[in-house]
Amino acid sequence: MGEETETMAEDMGNGGGAGAIGGDMGAGAFSDRLKGAGEAMQASGQKMAEGGSAVTLKMLEQAETNTREAFAAMRQAASAHDLSDVMRIQSDFIREQGNRSMSQVREIGEMIVQFGRDAVGTARGEK
């Protein structure tokens, strides 16, 4: 064996490579840590999937609200007495829809941030 090969063998120690990878940790302890990391990642993935479903359901709920409000405004416009009523109804709807949209975006953003925090916390092993 050459000098370079002998140095590599000494660096790896007697643990068949586990010492080089896990430091002073034995192969069993390294395996346990690896298993724990895998379980944490799986739990984190589960949290992300749950979060994605919750965001999708919230977006559907918001779309229903927006559609219901649009039809209500169209009914009001259809029963308006003159053009000025139609214009008032339309401007009220646009203003309310803008406010609703800002609120909905904020709500979805907050949900996504919280799900991200939960997923990262789970991956770190936090409860």
N, C-alpha and C positions, 0 to 999 in steps of 0.2 A: 504494500500500500504506500502511496505517496504521502508526503507531509500534509498536503491540503486535505486529503481524504481522512487522515487521522485526526486533524483538527475538527472537521465536521462531525466525526463520530464522538469526539470528546464533548463538543457543544451540545449534542443531542442527549448525552447521558446514557444511562442504562435503561431508560423507560421506553425505548423503542420509538422515540420521537415525541412522546407526550411531554417530556420535560422541556423540550424546545418550544412547544406550543403553549403549554399551560404553566410554565415557570416551575415553581416548587410543588405544584399541585400534582397528585398522582393521577393515573389514567382514569380511575373511577370517579374522582372528584371532578375532573375535567368533563367527563361524560355527563355527570349530573348537571353541571352548569350549562352545558350545551343543550341538554334536554329541557331544562328550565327556560332557557332563552327561546327555544322552539315553541314551548307552551305559551309563553308570554306573547310571542308574535302571533300565534293562532288566536289567542284571546283578543289581541289588538285588532286583528282582521275581522273578527266577529263584531266588535264594537263599531268598526267602520261600516260594515254591512248594515248593521242596525241603524246607524246614523243616516246612511244613504236612503234607506227605506222611509225613515221618519221625514227626511227632507222632501222626498218625492210625495208622500202623503200630504204634507203641509202645502206644497206647491199646487197639488190638485184641489185642496180645500180653498186656496186663494183664487184659483182659476174659476171655481164655482161661484165664489163671492163676486168676482169681477163680472162674470156673465150675468148673474142675477141682477146686479146693479145696472148693467148696460140695458137689459130688457126693461127694467123699471123706468129708466130714463126714456127709452123709446116709447113706452106706453104713455108716459106723461106728455111727450112731444106729440104723439098721435092725437091726444085729446086737448091739445092747446087751442086757445081761441084765436090767436093771431101770431104773426111772425116774431114779435117781441117776446112772447111767452116761449116760443121754440128756442130763440137765442138764449134766453135766461136759463132754460132747462139744460141746454147744451153746455153753456159755460159753467153752470153748477156741477154738471156731471164731470166735465174735464178737470175742474179744480179738485173735486172729491176723489177722482180717480188718481190724480197726481199724488195727493196725500196718502191714499191707500197704497199706491205703488211704493212710495218711500218707506212706509211702515212695513210692507211685506218684504222688501229687500233687506231692511234692517233685521227683521225677524229671522229670515233665512240665513243671513250672515252670522247672527248670534248662534243659531243652531249649529252651523258648520264649525265655528270656532270651538263651541263646547264639545262637539263630537271629536274634533281633533285633539283637544285636551284629554278627553276620556281615553281615546285610543293610545295616545302617547303614554299616559299614566298607566294604562294596562300593560303596555309593552315594557315599561320600567318595573312592573310588579307592584304598583301602587293599587290600593283598593278604591 
